[in-house]
Amino acid sequence: MGETDKIMIIKPYGDRENDGAVQMSFTLPVKASPEAREAAVQLVQKMGFERALVATMEAIDPNFTFFVVYGSTTHTIDFSSIVVPKLENPLMNFDEVNEFIKTKIGRKLVFVGGCIGYDAHTVGIDAIFNPKGVAHDWGFERYPWLSAHNLRAQVSCEEFVKKVVDLKADAVLVSRIVTQGDEHVGEFKKLIDKLKETPEAQPHLMKICGGPRVTHREALSWGYDAGFGPGTKPSEVASFIVHQLVKRNVR
């Protein structure tokens, strides 16, 4: 058994290794009181925590109380057994992506993006598409070998699909910030269903989704090729897409 194959049992770290210390916060729908404090302690005990300590109990409404609680978990994780699907392609910078497209594909690629449904938050999708980009990483509209179309906010799935067809898009990138009640999941799946019903879309079309509650694992389960979360840079998304398009023999 190699060094990397060893079983690695871990617990949270607070003051010392394996003390299991965790800080958590939550709200209970009761008035602040000694009984409410005890309810918070019993709740975290049922979660598997020992030595529960209520650090903060504050009324946020006559009938709602906010808590910050410390406790030591009794649970452990075998870190060596964890398998997470992740993007394996090489990461390239702005110049490398453009050179890759030029030499491997030989034409401008068409990317279409925006926020679906009634979501009006465009910070994430703008960071990917706007020429300024984010964190000194240029956005798609600055790439000479990309034809980038940012549809911005509140775009219906039907509008998205129409643009994908009209522009002969190579990749569609959709964002969703509003997530209450998992509304983002329904919207993401709806777009996939619409694309499946649209034979005019490019057969190699790359489907990418993003947002604060998007993981790559979940995106794959919804039918997307990849999912990107907060802090993603344009070059990271571009690197993945262009490598995948080359694998699909796009010209």
N, C-alpha and C positions, 0 to 999 in steps of 0.2 A: 504493500500500500504506500503510495507516494505521499509527500508532505501535504499536497493539496487535497488528498482523498481522506484525510483524517476527519473523524467525527468532531464537530465543533459545537458544543452545547453552550449557549450564551443566555444571559439575562441582562436587563437594563442596568446601567452603571450610574450610581449617584455619588456617594462619598467614597465608596470602595468597590472593588470588583465583585460582581455577582450579588450585590445587595438588593437588586431588583427594584430600586427606587424609581418611582414614576410620579410625575405631576400631571393632573388632569383638571379640566374645568367643564362644568355643565350647569344647566338650569333646571330646577324642579318647579312644578306648578303649584307651589304652596307658599303661604306667608312665612317670612323669616321668623324663626322661633327656635327654642331648644329642640322641639320635636323635629323641625326641619333639618337641623344640624345632625340629629341622630339618623334621620332618614338617609342623608347623604353618606354617612359612615356605613350604614347597613348596605346601601347600594354598592359601594365599591368593594365591600367584603364579599358580596355575592359575585362580583366580577373576578374574584380570586386574589384580592389584595389583603395583606396583613398590615398591622400597625397604621391604620388609617388615621390621618390627621387633617382636620378641616382648617386650612390656613386662612381662608376668606369666606365669609357669608354676608352677602349684600342684597338687600331688597332692590329689585329693578322695577317693581310694580307691586301694588298691594297684595297680589296673589301669585307672584313669581319671585324666586330667589336664586341668585347666582352663587356658585360655589367654586373655590379652588381647593383641591384636596390632594394630599400626598399619601402615598401608600407603597408597599413593597409587594411586587407580584410574586406569586408562587410558581408561575409558569416559566418554562424555558423553551428555547428554539434550537433545533439542530441546524445551524447555519450552513453546514456542508451539504445538506439535502435540498437546499433551495434552488429551483430552476426557474428563471425568468426569461421570457422571450424578449430579445432586444435586437436592435439594428446592428448588423455586422459589417456594413459597408465602410470603406475608408472615408475619413472626413477630409474634405478639400476646402480651400479658401476661395474667395471670389475669383481670382485669376485662374486657379486650377479648375474650377467648375466650368468656366467659359472655354478654356482650352480643351477640356474633356469633351464638351458638347461639339466644339468645332472639329476635332479630330475623330471622334468616335461616331458622331451622328451626322454632322455636316449640314445642319440647318437649324434655324431658330426653333426652340421649343415653345409651346403655348401653354401657359399656366393661367388658370382661372380660379379666383378665390373670393371669399366673402363670408358674412355672418348669416346663417340661415334662420328662417322663422321670423319672429317679431323682435329678435335680439338686436339691440341698437349699440352694442359695445364693439368698437372696432380697434381698440388699442392693440390687441394681439395680432390680428390679421394685417393691420397697418404696419406693425413692426416688421412683418415678414415681407410685405410688398413695397412699402414706401421706400424711395431711393435712399433715405437716411438710414434705414434699417434700425438696428439696435446694438448697443455696446460695441460700436466701431465695426459692425458687420453689415455690409451694404444689403439693402433690400432688393427684391427681384426686379423692380422697375429700373434699376441701374445696370442690370446685367445685359451686355450687348447681344448675347446669344439666347436671351429669353424675350418672348413677347408676353408680358405680364398684364393681366386684366383684373383689377381689384374692384369687385362689385359692391364692396363696402357692406352696409348694414341692411337688415330686414329684407333679405332676399328670399323669396319663396322657393321651395324645391323645384317647382315647375319652371320658374325663371332661370334657376341655376342650370337645369338640364337643357333648356333652350340655348343658353349661352355656350354651354359645352359643345353642343352640336354645331351651332352657327360658326363658332371660332375654331372648330376642329381641335379641341383642346387635347393636349397630351397628359395633363394632370389637373385635377380639381382639388382645391384645398378649402375646406369648410371649417368654420369656427363657431363655437357656441359657448357663451359665458353664463347665461341664465340656466341654472341647473336644478332649481327647486322641484322636488317631486320627480327627479330624473327626467325632466322634460327634454334635456339635451339628447338623451338616448333615443327617444321617439323620433326626434327630428333627424338625427344622424341616420337612423334605420330607414326613415321615409325616403331620404335622398337616394340611398342605395337601391331601394325598391324601384324608384323612378328610373334610375339609370339602367337597371336590369330590363325594364320595359321599353328601353330606347335603343333599338338596334343601330340607329344612326350614329351613336357615340363611337369613338375610336375603340377598336377591340383591345388596344394596349393601354387604355386610359388608366392612369394612376389615381387612386382615390385616397386622399389624406384628410384626417380630421384633427382638430386641436381644441384645447380649452383647459381651464383650471382643474377639471375633474376627468380629464382624458388620460388614459394609460395606453401604452402600445398593446398590451394584452387584450384590453377591452375593445380597442379599435379593430383588432383582428377578428374578434368574435362578432362584431357588428357587420363585417364584410369589407372593411377598409384594408388598404395595403400597409398603413402605418398610422400611429397616433402619436402626437407630440404634446407635451404639457408645458407649464410655465417655464420661462427662461430659455426656450428654444431659439436658436439663431437661424437666420435665413440660410446661411451656408450649410448648416446641418441638414435642413430639409432638402435643399437643392442637391446635396451630395447623395442622399438616399434616392431621390427620384431619378437622377440621371444614370446612376449605376443600375437601377432596376430597368429603366427603359432600354439600356444597352443589352441587358440580359434578355429582354423581350424582342431583340433584333429590330428596334425602331430605327427607321431612316427617314 
